[in-house]
Amino acid sequence: LAKPNAQAPTSDPAPSPWADVPSDAVAHLHVYRQRRYAGSALAPSIAIDGTQIARVGSARRVTIRLKPGPHSIGSDDKSSAITLDVKSGQDYYIRVDEEPGFWKFRGRLTLLLPEQGSAEYKLQKPIEPERALKKDMIEDEK
C-alpha cells in the first residue's frame, strides 16, 4: 500500500567530472576517419578506458579531452587498442581505418605523428551530435 503523501525521491544529476578541470590541464585526442567507400555506412565506436565516447563515421572527426595519465583507447577492432601516457597540453592523433571482419568492417586504430594527423584531421567534418555519446568529454567543433 502506497502512503498518500509519499514523494518520489529526487536526485540531482551527477556533476560532470570535467567541471573542475581547467582547459590547459587536459590533453586533446583527435580521432578521425577519412572518406572511404568500403565500410562508409558504418560508424565504429571509440572507447576510452572501456567507456564508449563517440561513434566516428566516414569523413568525420572528434576531439576528446583526456586527463593526464595512462589511458587505453579502443574501437570495434579489439586487436588494435592503443595505450597512451597522456601529458597535459599535448595533442594526439588517431586515424580509424576500416578493417574487414568476418561479418562486417571494424575500426582499426592507428596512432599518427601530429604533423601527419593534424593535416588529415582538418579535412574531415565534425561528428554528428547524436554520435557524441559522452558529450562532457568532447570538444565542441564547428
Order of alpha helices (4+ residues) and beta strands (2+ residues): beta-beta-beta-beta-beta-beta-beta-beta-alpha-beta
